[in-house]
Amino acid sequence: HEASWWSMFDALKLYKQYTGDTLVPQKYEANPQLGYWVMNQRQLYRKFCEGGGYSEQQQYHNNKCSYSHGGMNEERIEALEGIGFVWSLR
């Protein structure tokens, strides 16, 4: 799982290199798996934050999430934030 996560992260970095952002459409024709993966990262992040007991606003603006849940962890959050990943599309 770890190697495949980093492989998808590399695909996201390439996407950003070409488009200037990390806003991969859910139904991204050039790489459907990447669109699904990005959506899944946002869902995992929300679950990760919910376990920490923070309000939604704090979750997305202060990143004080500390509860490990279902494949999301602080290392991955830092990696995604390092490339400008957008957690909430609202």
C-alpha positions as CSV (number, residue, x, y, z in Angstrom):
1,H,0.0,0.0,0.0
2,E,2.8,2.4,0.9
3,A,4.6,2.1,-2.5
4,S,1.3,2.5,-4.4
5,W,0.4,5.6,-2.4
6,W,3.7,7.3,-3.2
7,S,3.3,6.3,-6.9
8,M,0.0,8.1,-7.0
9,F,1.5,11.0,-5.2
10,D,4.1,11.2,-7.9
11,A,1.3,11.2,-10.5
12,L,-0.3,14.0,-8.7
13,K,2.9,16.0,-8.7
14,L,3.1,15.5,-12.5
15,Y,-0.5,16.7,-12.9
16,K,0.4,19.8,-10.9
17,Q,3.5,20.4,-13.1
18,Y,1.3,20.5,-16.2
19,T,-1.8,22.2,-14.8
20,G,-0.5,24.4,-12.0
21,D,-2.8,22.9,-9.4
22,T,-3.8,19.7,-7.6
23,L,-7.6,19.9,-8.5
24,V,-7.8,16.7,-10.4
25,P,-11.3,16.1,-11.7
26,Q,-13.0,13.1,-10.2
27,K,-13.6,11.7,-13.7
28,Y,-10.2,12.6,-15.1
29,E,-10.0,10.9,-18.5
30,A,-6.3,10.9,-18.9
31,N,-5.9,9.0,-15.6
32,P,-9.2,7.9,-14.0
33,Q,-7.3,6.3,-11.1
34,L,-5.7,9.6,-10.1
35,G,-9.1,11.4,-10.0
36,Y,-10.4,8.7,-7.7
37,W,-7.3,8.7,-5.6
38,V,-7.4,12.5,-5.0
39,M,-11.1,12.2,-4.0
40,N,-10.2,9.4,-1.7
41,Q,-7.4,11.4,0.0
42,R,-9.9,14.1,0.8
43,Q,-12.3,11.6,2.4
44,L,-9.5,9.9,4.4
45,Y,-8.4,13.3,5.6
46,R,-11.9,14.2,6.8
47,K,-12.1,10.8,8.7
48,F,-8.6,11.5,10.1
49,C,-9.7,14.9,11.4
50,E,-13.0,13.7,12.8
51,G,-11.1,11.3,15.0
52,G,-9.2,14.3,16.5
53,G,-12.4,16.0,17.7
54,Y,-11.9,19.2,15.9
55,S,-14.6,21.3,14.3
56,E,-14.8,21.3,10.5
57,Q,-13.4,24.8,10.3
58,Q,-10.4,24.0,12.4
59,Q,-9.8,20.8,10.5
60,Y,-9.4,22.5,7.2
61,H,-7.7,25.7,8.3
62,N,-5.4,24.8,11.2
63,N,-4.6,21.2,10.3
64,K,-4.6,20.1,14.0
65,C,-5.6,16.6,13.1
66,S,-3.7,14.0,15.1
67,Y,-5.8,10.8,14.9
68,S,-4.5,8.1,12.6
69,H,-7.3,6.6,10.5
70,G,-7.6,4.3,7.5
71,G,-4.4,5.1,5.6
72,M,-4.1,8.8,6.2
73,N,-1.2,9.9,8.5
74,E,0.8,13.1,9.3
75,E,3.5,12.2,6.8
76,R,1.1,12.0,3.9
77,I,-0.7,15.1,5.0
78,E,2.6,17.0,5.1
79,A,3.5,15.6,1.6
80,L,0.2,16.6,0.1
81,E,0.3,20.1,1.7
82,G,3.8,20.5,0.5
83,I,2.6,20.5,-3.1
84,G,-0.4,22.7,-2.3
85,F,-3.1,20.1,-2.1
86,V,-6.6,21.5,-1.5
87,W,-8.4,19.5,1.2
88,S,-11.9,21.0,0.9
89,L,-13.5,22.1,-2.4
90,R,-16.3,24.0,-0.5
